[in-house]
């Protein structure tokens, strides 16, 4: 993997992450407040599932 590929992937993540606050700021704020109410363990579990899903998708499509 080259540095260009890694930077392109990071740029795409930023674009995707920015879509929700751009098009639905009230909903995004509501979701963010719900996440703040979760415990550390629950947030870590969500992060783990996200990482594993991302790795699985990378393995399947690359």
Secondary structure, DSSP 8 states (H G I E B T S, - for coil): --HHHHHHHHHHHHHHHHHHHHH-HHHHHHHHHHHHTS-HHHHHHHHHHHHHHHHHHHHHH-
